Amino acid sequence: MAVMGGPAQNPWGSSVAMSIVSLGLIPPIDPKAPGGLFSLADPDTVRELLARAGFEDIRIDQMEFHLRFSDFDDYWTFVREFAGAVAILLRSFSDEQHAAVREATERATEPFRTSDGYDLPGLSVNALAS
């Protein structure tokens, strides 16, 4: 099983939602809320859930990864087309709101801009259990 680490370790997945919240378009999000991208970010929670499910031999590893994009437009296309709940939420906004979120997200991801585009880090929590 693999799940995402926390929002701070996954700016590729948290930057847009934080931009939406900062603009006041939705209330703050509890990253640990059930069903959310980061709901199982804590390795101890994953271990506890697997133990309660009857697994005894549980191994948890965290793995860094990077999502690379040629430019911000490439990243924004990824967000709009593949980013699950955030993509659905973006479709509900007016053109003005959408543009504001895009601009705020571009500012938020600026630290990850490189000479080759964007290099957005991530962290997954991986569990192997039997």
Steps between C-alpha positions, in 0.01 A plus 500: 500500500625849423351829621623857499702655780386834639416820314834665586689211339275500191476852360405353162171397661449763768588828328174534308279418801695742720456768233125437487478526879719814512264670254206421729324286240466206742557465875828352627536132430590242764774300324422200723130492408397154377525453126733791439830474316694539825265316738747214554818708499610391848695171483388414857135530393562268205676251726216512755230450235684202351553346845129545583418328171694194621833546327800413714808544285479868404774694327463874440736698278486855377621582153574837346401560140483791258242606245664702227323731259636693202339825617217625718243438225604135495450475877168686481376257234592213734307667783191568287488157339639253752490646851177338621288707737698818435438468126127460563500800733683715243229424244240646738669842514425802286760605243614778737538261794678246283748765381561615860569142615734443208693820579523419872614146423765623259637728775489212752693266270761757397761353740485178295567664165829393344678575175326189360148583619352395833624231738236437764599262780283242665511238769311173504439273798526140388384202700563130453305274730417133539 
